[in-house]
Every structure is written in structure tokens, then in C-alpha cells.
Amino acid sequence: MKFLENIEPRGYQAKIFETCENKNCLVVLPTGLGKTLIALMLTIKRMEKFPGEKVILLAPTKPLAEQHLNYFKKHLPELFADMQLFTGQVKAEQRKKIWGTADIIFSTPQCIANDLKKGLYKLENVCLLIEDEAHRCVKNYDYRYVAKIYQNQSAHPRILGLTASPGSEKSKIKEICRNLFIEEVELRTRQSQDITKHLQELKFDKKIINFPSELEEIRHILLNLFERYIEELKKRHILFGPSSKTGLIKLQKTITRSLSTGHKNFNYLLGASACAQAIKIQHALELLETQTLASFNKYLKELFNQAAKKKSKGVVKLVANPEFNFAFMRSNELLAKKIEHPKLIELKKIIKEEISKKDNLKILIFTQFRETAKSIARELNQIEKVKAKIFVGQAKINGSGLSQKEQKKIINEFSSGKINILCATCIAEEGLDIPEVNIVIFYEPIPSAIRMIQRAGRTARIIKGKIIVLITKNTRDESFYYVSRAREKKMHSAIDSIKKDFSNQNKTDIQKKLE
């Protein structure tokens, strides 16, 4: 392709590009298989077709927008276009000036949305809008607002949505398509015929771990306490749905909304307290079943601190409970005896084995919680040849996270081999330019198909890869694992169904034109 430097599109990229050239398209392609190259090819084509018009590429975070800018600079001739990065650090008036001369703008959606609301510029001379991580284009996220304004204002609109997974619900995928004015969906999976030849072998290993009797004793006590709170919510005729953590959080929002309207319903006031404590016990149970005993113990300590500061009557009541105290004391005793969750022990065993087999390994370990990531890194650094670091997002509240500068430094250290294991939370799932790894380990399964696909996409692209999932028997780990597998299958069938809908719709449109 004219103007494309140092890179040759693969067959599937060329085919997807053809669709994107003629229709607003949602491209669903596993991580690392070149979504950005399709965006670059379409940028060249649209700018050739509409000289003097602009292209906007949106990404959810500044580092990701910057990553796209660097990619475009690498693969386009130096004088092809004026490329600019819009960030919140650049003052609005300055952005307005830059807008006047820039050809390709890389930005977060919030930045462009705020400028449009202030009327700093219009989008009539933008010939292409690209929205990366397009699965976020739901509800009131700024992707939706920018797409709507763009569709209304642009003289030559064309929209491209990019994602590794739009989710498993057909209604949600349809919502994304509606919000982005999508006319066609291009889906490829690791199993697609035109993809498989470009991928390396991927091994999959499930490690089933028994839940120990010492922890079962604590779980049993907490479940009894939890059931009493649930019973109270049912007796008050407040809880009708599931008593899962997500179900209780939804209920809590409903109660809060009702109380915020000024209706001081005494039944709801007491129910709010019972619901809040039930959520706390449910969270403690999740830590006990799926994380580390140290993180469980630390969380209970935090609840004792909250009670000491009289943060709420409910917490004071909860920590005064004999069952709660037993759970806390028992976890202290087990930790004093150096007893930990067997998952952590199994993980250390896996790492020792893998490191002994091959030098220069790169391993990415995913976990839900920062505290677990810290515990894992601490434990693994005791193993010879292991250089592990945690990789977490920016903390909004207590500043315990990593700044974007620190995140970049860690990725560079990982790329150069200075670090060989990253213990990461969800920050490493989406977009960031983390080098390909030999092994991805799920410390716990997650019920989200989107996140499961994003995590798995970190390996077996250029080099052979392995995915290892740790599952604690008879805990929520098991159900989460099967839920995510089912949702991934559901996603493929939902997209196929939507593709058929588009095809039928196009046939109807053609028929109408012929009549």
C-alpha cells in the first residue's frame, strides 16, 4: 500500500480493511493481531480520498493514545501528516490552535468530548473517527457522545471500532454497534482459518487445587454469619434477587437511591446496614477462597480499624460478632504457623519448574487484587533467577498505585529482561504495549469473556505460549471459570447473529432501491 512503511499487511488485515473502506465497521480481533495496522491503512485511504481533512483516533487512556501515535509515526513517511497528541495537560485554548493545523489527532475521548461541549472546534472536516477498545462505547461513556456529534457534523463520516472482545451479550454488542453507527462486523478468533497460520502453538493447563480444611473451618463460620444478614434482608422484603456480591451491590445502589430522595424509610435504613455488612463478608469470603490468607487477614484488620474509628454502626456490630472474631483469630494463628492458601504454594512450584526448564522466560501473572499481586511478587522473589515486580494502575484514593511514568519504566524493564515476571492487575489487560510473554498465569479465573480474551492474547502470537489457570476446588473459582468459557462461545454466536442481521438489512435496503 502507498505510504505504508516497514510493514506488510497480512491477508486477513487486507480483507478486513476492504470492508472498513466501504462501511462503518466494528473489528473484533484478538490482542496482538494488528488492529492498529488496519486503522493506519484506513487513515491513509481516507486522507488520500479527502485531502485536507482530519482523522481522530481515540483510546481510553493517555499511554494507549501515545502508543498509537508512536505506531503511526513509525509506519508513515515523516512528512505524510502533522500528528498531535491531545491530553488534559495541554490547555484548551492551545488545543484549539493545534486543531487548526493537525492532520491526525490522538486523544482520550474525554478530551475531545469536553472540547466539543465548549464549542472549541467542530468535526465537519474529519473524514475518519477511530475508537479503540470499542467495547467501552456503552451507556454514557464519552465514546458514544463523540461518535454522535461526529456522525451529525462530518461531511464525509466513516467510523472504525476496534476491540479484542465486545462482550457476550447480544444486546450489549448491538448497543455498541448502534452507538458507533456500525454497518458491518468483522470477527476473527484464534481458530479462524486466515488467522491460525500467523499464530504459534498455545498450550492450556488447568491446575485444580483443593481447598484446605483449615480454611474451610473459617469459611463455614463466615457463611453462617453471612446467611443471617441475608435472612434479615429477605424478612424485611428488600432482597428478592441473588445474594452474590454483584447482586448485593445492585441492591445497595437501589437502597441508596431510595434514601437519597428523602424518604427516611426505617426498614430501608436498617436494610442498608445489613446489606453493607453482607457485602463485606462476601468480599472476605472471596479473598479467603481465591486469594491469599494474608490478604484475607489484612482486610479483616481494616474492618477492625473502621470500627475503632466508628465509621459506621454496622461495622462496629460486625466486628463485635463472636464468629467474626473467631475468623480473624484463626487466620492469625494459621499465618503464625506459616500456613497460606495452597494456590500461592502451587504458583511457586509452577514458577520454579518453568524457570528451571528455560532461561529468559517472560511470565505475566494476572490477579484481581493489588494486595495479592504484592504477596505473589514478595513470595516469588525468594526463588532463584526470579525478578518479579507488581504492575498496577494509578490509585485514586491513597496513592498506593503506579504513575504512568512508573508503569512505562516497568514495561521497559520487562522488555529488556531486567524483570522476568510481572504480577499484574487488570491494568495489563487492555491495550498497553507489553511485550509478548511465554506464559500467562491466571491466579484466579474471571467471569468476564472480554477480560479473559484480553489476558489470553498476551501470549502465543510470535512465540509458543502457555496459559495456566489456577482453580480452587469447591469455590467461586470453579463457577467463574465455566462462566467465562460459556460467555466466550456466546459472544461468537451473538456476533454471527448480528452479522446476519446486517446482511439481511443490506439486502432489504438494496431491494427497496430496486423497487
C-alpha positions in Angstrom: 0.0 0.0 0.0 1.2 3.5 -0.9 2.8 5.4 2.0 2.9 2.3 4.3 6.5 1.9 5.6 8.4 -1.0 7.2 5.3 -3.3 7.4 3.3 -5.5 5.1 -0.4 -6.3 5.8 -1.4 -9.9 6.2 -4.2 -11.4 4.2 -6.9 -11.1 6.9 -5.9 -7.5 7.6 -6.2 -6.6 3.9 -9.6 -8.3 3.7 -10.9 -6.6 6.9 -9.6 -3.3 5.5 -11.7 -3.7 2.3 -14.9 -3.9 4.5 -13.8 -0.9 6.6 -13.1 1.2 3.5 -16.8 0.9 2.4 -18.7 0.7 5.7 -18.6 1.8 9.3 -17.1 -1.3 10.8 -16.6 -3.0 14.2 -13.4 -5.1 14.0 -13.1 -7.8 16.6 -9.6 -9.2 16.6 -7.5 -10.9 19.4 -4.8 -8.8 21.1 -1.6 -8.6 19.1 -3.0 -9.5 15.7 -2.8 -6.0 14.2 -5.9 -4.0 14.7 -3.8 -0.8 14.7 -2.4 -1.6 11.2 -6.0 -1.8 9.8 -6.6 1.7 11.4 -3.4 3.0 9.8 -4.3 1.6 6.4 -7.8 3.2 6.6 -6.3 6.5 7.7 -4.1 6.6 4.6 -7.0 5.7 2.3 -9.4 8.3 3.8 -6.8 11.1 3.8 -6.0 10.3 0.1 -9.7 10.4 -0.8 -10.4 13.6 1.2 -7.2 15.7 1.1 -7.0 18.4 3.8 -9.5 16.6 6.1 -8.5 15.2 9.5 -8.5 11.8 11.3 -9.2 11.3 15.0 -8.0 8.2 16.9 -9.4 7.8 20.4 -8.1 5.5 23.1 -9.3 5.1 26.7 -6.0 6.2 28.3 -3.2 8.7 27.5 -0.5 5.9 27.4 -2.6 4.0 24.9 -3.2 7.1 22.7 0.5 7.8 22.8 1.3 4.2 21.8 -0.9 4.6 18.7 0.8 7.9 17.9 4.2 6.2 18.0 3.0 3.4 15.8 1.7 5.7 13.2 5.0 7.7 13.2 7.0 4.5 12.8 5.0 3.3 9.8 4.2 6.6 7.9 6.6 8.8 6.0 7.9 11.8 8.1 6.1 14.4 6.0 2.8 12.4 5.5 0.8 14.3 8.1 1.0 16.5 11.2 0.3 14.2 14.1 -0.6 15.5 17.5 -1.4 14.1 21.0 -4.3 15.8 22.9 -4.1 15.5 26.6 -5.6 17.2 29.6 -2.2 18.7 30.3 -2.5 20.8 27.2 -4.7 23.9 27.9 -8.0 24.1 26.0 -7.0 27.2 24.0 -3.8 25.6 23.0 -5.7 22.5 21.8 -7.9 24.8 19.7 -4.8 26.2 18.0 -3.3 22.7 17.4 -6.6 21.5 16.0 -6.3 24.1 13.2 -3.0 22.7 11.9 -3.1 19.0 12.9 -4.0 16.2 10.4 -4.2 13.2 12.7 -5.2 13.7 16.4 -4.6 11.1 19.0 -6.6 11.6 22.2 -8.7 10.2 25.0 -12.5 10.5 24.4 -12.9 12.8 27.5 -10.6 15.4 26.0 -12.4 15.7 22.6 -15.8 15.5 24.3 -15.0 18.4 26.6 -13.7 20.5 23.7 -16.8 19.8 21.7 -19.1 20.7 24.6 -17.2 24.0 24.9 -17.5 24.6 21.2 -13.7 24.9 20.6 -14.0 23.3 17.2 -16.3 21.2 15.0 -15.9 17.9 13.3 -17.2 18.7 9.8 -13.8 18.3 8.2 -13.0 14.9 9.9 -13.1 12.1 7.4 -12.4 9.2 9.9 -13.1 8.5 13.5 -11.3 5.5 15.1 -12.4 4.3 18.6 -10.0 1.8 20.1 -11.3 -0.6 22.9 -14.7 0.0 21.4 -16.4 -2.4 23.9 -16.4 0.7 26.1 -18.9 2.5 23.8 -21.9 1.9 26.0 -24.1 3.9 28.4 -22.7 7.5 28.9 -19.1 6.8 28.1 -17.7 9.7 26.0 -17.0 7.4 23.0 -20.8 7.5 22.4 -21.1 11.3 22.7 -18.1 11.9 20.3 -19.5 9.4 17.7 -22.9 11.0 17.8 -21.6 14.5 17.3 -19.2 13.3 14.6 -22.0 11.5 12.6 -24.1 14.7 12.7 -21.3 17.1 11.8 -18.9 15.4 9.5 -19.2 16.0 5.7 -17.6 12.6 5.0 -18.2 10.3 8.0 -16.5 7.0 8.4 -16.2 5.2 11.8 -14.0 2.3 12.8 -14.4 0.5 16.1 -11.6 -1.8 17.4 -11.8 -4.4 20.2 -10.5 -7.8 21.2 -13.9 -8.7 22.6 -17.2 -6.7 22.6 -18.7 -8.9 25.4 -21.0 -11.9 25.3 -24.5 -10.3 25.4 -26.1 -9.7 22.0 -28.0 -6.7 23.4 -24.7 -5.1 24.5 -22.9 -5.8 21.2 -26.0 -4.3 19.4 -25.8 -1.3 21.7 -22.1 -0.8 20.7 -23.0 -1.1 17.0 -25.9 1.4 17.4 -23.7 3.9 19.3 -21.0 3.7 16.7 -23.4 3.7 13.7 -21.8 0.3 12.6 -22.9 -1.2 9.3 -20.7 -4.4 9.4 -18.8 -6.5 11.9 -15.5 -8.3 11.1 -14.7 -11.0 13.6 -11.6 -13.2 13.8 -10.7 -15.6 16.6 -7.6 -17.8 17.1 -9.5 -20.5 15.3 -10.2 -18.5 12.2 -8.7 -20.1 9.1 -6.9 -17.0 7.9 -5.5 -16.3 11.4 -4.2 -19.8 12.5 -1.1 -19.7 10.2 0.1 -16.5 11.8 -0.2 -17.8 15.4 2.1 -20.0 17.5 1.1 -23.1 19.4 -0.9 -22.3 22.6 -0.9 -24.8 25.4 -3.7 -24.6 28.0 -3.3 -26.0 31.5 -5.9 -26.1 34.4 -4.5 -26.6 37.9 -7.1 -27.8 40.3 -6.2 -27.1 43.9 -8.0 -28.5 47.0 -9.5 -26.0 49.5 -7.8 -26.9 52.8 -9.7 -28.0 55.9 -8.1 -25.1 58.0 -9.6 -22.5 55.6 -12.9 -24.5 55.3 -13.4 -24.0 59.0 -13.1 -20.2 58.7 -15.4 -20.2 55.6 -18.1 -22.3 57.4 -18.2 -19.8 60.3 -18.4 -16.7 57.9 -21.1 -18.3 55.7 -23.3 -18.8 58.8 -22.8 -15.1 59.7 -23.5 -14.1 56.0 -26.7 -16.2 55.9 -28.1 -14.3 59.0 -27.7 -11.0 57.2 -29.3 -12.4 54.0 -32.2 -13.7 56.1 -32.7 -10.3 57.6 -32.8 -8.7 54.2 -35.4 -11.2 53.0 -37.5 -10.8 56.1 -37.5 -7.0 55.5 -38.7 -7.8 52.0 -35.8 -5.9 50.5 -33.8 -8.8 48.8 -35.5 -10.8 46.1 -32.6 -11.5 43.7 -29.3 -13.3 44.1 -27.2 -12.9 47.2 -23.9 -12.8 45.2 -21.6 -9.9 45.6 -22.8 -8.2 42.4 -26.4 -8.8 43.4 -25.9 -7.2 46.8 -24.0 -4.2 45.3 -27.0 -3.6 42.9 -29.4 -3.8 45.9 -27.2 -1.4 47.9 -27.4 1.1 45.0 -31.2 0.7 44.9 -31.5 1.3 48.7 -29.1 4.4 48.5 -31.2 5.9 45.6 -34.4 5.4 47.6 -33.0 7.0 50.8 -31.4 9.9 48.8 -34.9 11.0 47.7 -35.6 12.0 51.3 -37.9 9.0 52.1 -36.4 8.1 55.5 -37.9 4.6 55.4 -36.8 2.9 58.8 -37.0 -0.5 57.2 -34.6 0.6 54.4 -32.3 2.3 56.8 -31.8 -1.0 58.7 -31.7 -2.9 55.5 -28.9 -0.6 54.2 -26.7 -1.5 57.1 -27.4 -5.3 56.8 -26.7 -5.1 53.0 -23.4 -3.2 53.6 -22.2 -5.8 56.1 -23.3 -8.7 53.9 -21.1 -7.2 51.0 -18.1 -7.0 53.4 -18.5 -10.7 54.4 -18.9 -11.7 50.8 -15.7 -9.8 49.9 -13.9 -11.5 52.8 -15.1 -14.9 51.6 -13.8 -14.2 48.1 -10.4 -13.3 49.5 -10.4 -16.4 51.6 -11.4 -18.8 48.8 -9.5 -17.4 45.9 -6.6 -15.1 47.0 -4.2 -15.4 49.9 -4.7 -15.8 53.6 -2.6 -12.7 54.2 -4.9 -10.6 52.1 -7.9 -12.0 53.9 -6.3 -11.3 57.3 -5.4 -7.7 56.2 -9.0 -7.0 55.1 -10.4 -8.1 58.5 -7.8 -5.8 60.2 -9.1 -2.9 58.1 -12.6 -3.6 59.3 -11.4 -3.5 62.9 -9.8 -0.2 62.2 -13.0 1.2 60.7 -14.9 0.0 63.8 -12.4 1.7 66.1 -12.9 5.0 64.2 -16.7 4.4 64.5 -17.1 4.7 60.7 -20.5 3.0 60.8 -22.7 1.3 63.4 -22.9 -1.7 61.1 -19.1 -2.3 61.1 -18.9 -1.9 64.9 -21.7 -4.5 65.2 -20.0 -6.8 62.7 -16.5 -6.9 64.3 -18.1 -7.4 67.8 -19.6 -10.6 66.5 -18.0 -13.8 68.0 -18.0 -15.6 64.6 -16.1 -12.6 63.0 -13.6 -12.6 65.9 -13.1 -16.3 65.6 -12.3 -16.0 61.8 -9.8 -13.2 62.5 -8.1 -15.0 65.4 -7.9 -18.3 63.4 -6.3 -16.6 60.4 -3.7 -15.0 62.7 -2.9 -18.5 64.2 -2.5 -20.0 60.7 -0.3 -17.2 59.4 1.9 -17.6 62.5 2.3 -21.3 61.6 3.3 -20.2 58.1 0.1 -21.7 56.6 -1.0 -20.0 53.4 -3.6 -20.6 50.7 -2.4 -23.6 48.7 -2.8 -21.6 45.4 0.2 -19.5 46.4 2.2 -22.7 47.1 1.2 -24.2 43.7 2.2 -21.0 41.9 5.7 -21.1 43.4 6.0 -24.7 42.3 5.0 -23.8 38.8 7.4 -20.9 38.5 10.3 -23.0 39.9 9.6 -25.7 37.3 9.2 -23.3 34.3 12.3 -21.3 35.2 14.4 -24.5 35.5 13.3 -25.6 32.0 14.2 -22.4 30.1 16.2 -19.3 30.6 15.0 -15.8 29.6 11.3 -16.6 30.2 8.8 -13.8 30.4 5.8 -14.6 32.6 2.7 -12.5 33.2 0.6 -13.3 36.3 -2.9 -11.8 36.5 -4.8 -11.3 39.7 -7.9 -9.3 40.7 -6.4 -7.6 43.8 -3.3 -5.4 44.4 -2.7 -6.9 47.8 -2.5 -10.4 46.1 -0.1 -9.0 43.4 2.2 -7.7 46.2 2.1 -11.1 48.1 2.8 -13.0 44.9 5.8 -10.7 43.9 7.2 -11.0 47.5 7.0 -14.8 47.5 8.3 -15.3 44.0 11.3 -13.0 44.6 12.6 -15.6 47.1 13.1 -18.1 44.2 16.5 -18.1 42.4 16.6 -16.4 39.0 13.2 -14.7 39.6 13.0 -10.9 39.3 9.3 -10.1 39.8 7.6 -6.7 40.1 4.0 -5.6 40.6 2.2 -3.8 37.8 -0.9 -1.9 38.9 -2.9 1.1 38.0 -2.8 4.6 39.5 -4.6 4.6 42.9 -7.2 7.3 43.0 -7.6 7.4 46.8 -4.5 6.5 48.8 -1.8 7.0 46.1 -0.5 3.4 46.5 -0.5 2.7 42.8 1.9 3.4 40.0 2.1 6.6 38.0 2.1 6.4 34.2 5.8 7.2 34.3 6.5 4.3 36.7 4.3 1.9 34.5 6.4 2.8 31.5 9.6 2.2 33.4 8.4 -1.3 34.5 7.3 -2.2 30.9 10.8 -1.2 29.7 12.5 -3.3 32.4 10.3 -6.2 31.4 11.1 -5.8 27.7 14.8 -5.7 28.3 14.8 -8.8 30.6 15.7 -6.8 33.8 12.4 -8.2 35.2 11.1 -11.6 34.1 7.8 -11.8 36.0 5.0 -9.2 36.1 2.4 -9.6 38.8 -0.4 -7.5 37.3 -4.0 -6.4 37.9 -6.4 -5.5 35.1 -4.2 -2.6 34.0 -2.2 -5.1 31.9 -5.3 -6.5 30.1 -6.1 -3.6 27.8 -4.0 -2.0 25.0 -0.7 -1.3 26.7 2.4 -2.2 24.7 3.5 -5.1 27.0 6.0 -7.4 25.2 4.8 -10.9 24.3 5.2 -13.4 27.1 5.9 -17.2 27.2 3.4 -17.9 29.9 0.2 -16.2 31.1 -1.0 -17.3 34.6 -4.5 -16.6 35.9 -4.2 -16.6 39.6 -8.0 -16.8 39.6 -10.5 -17.3 36.8 -12.6 -14.3 35.9 -16.3 -14.5 34.7 -15.8 -11.8 32.1 -15.3 -13.0 28.5 -13.8 -9.6 27.5 -11.1 -9.8 30.1 -10.4 -13.5 29.6 -9.7 -12.9 25.9 -7.6 -9.8 26.5 -5.4 -11.7 29.1 -5.0 -14.7 26.9 -4.0 -12.5 24.0 -0.7 -11.7 25.7 0.9 -14.9 24.6 1.3 -17.3 21.6 1.5 -14.7 18.8 5.2 -14.7 17.7 6.5 -17.3 20.2 5.0 -20.5 21.6 2.8 -19.8 24.6 1.1 -21.3 27.5 -1.9 -20.3 29.6 -2.2 -21.7 33.2 -5.4 -21.2 35.2 -5.3 -21.8 39.0 -8.7 -23.1 40.2 -9.6 -23.8 43.9 -12.0 -26.7 44.1 -15.5 -26.1 45.5 -15.1 -22.3 45.5 -16.3 -19.5 43.2 -13.2 -20.1 41.1 -14.9 -23.1 39.5 -18.1 -21.3 38.6 -16.2 -18.2 37.3 -14.0 -20.4 35.0 -17.0 -22.1 33.4 -19.0 -18.9 33.1 -16.2 -17.1 31.2 -15.8 -20.1 28.8 -19.6 -20.2 28.1 -19.6 -16.4 27.6 -16.8 -16.5 25.0 -18.8 -19.1 23.0 -21.9 -16.9 23.4 -20.0 -13.9 22.1 -19.1 -15.7 18.9 -22.7 -16.8 18.2 -24.0 -13.3 19.1 -21.7 -11.7 16.6 -22.6 -14.2 13.9 -26.2 -13.4 14.5 -25.6 -9.6 14.3 -23.6 -10.1 11.0 -26.6 -12.0 9.6 -28.9 -9.1 10.8 -26.6 -6.6 8.9 -26.6 -8.8 5.8 -30.4 -9.2 5.8 -30.7 -5.4 6.4 -28.4 -4.6 3.5 -30.4 -7.0 1.2 -33.6 -5.2 2.3 -32.1 -1.8 1.5 -31.0 -3.0 -1.9 -34.4 -4.4 -2.6 -36.1 -1.1 -1.6 -33.8 0.8 -4.0 -34.7 -1.6 -6.8 -38.5 -1.3 -6.3 
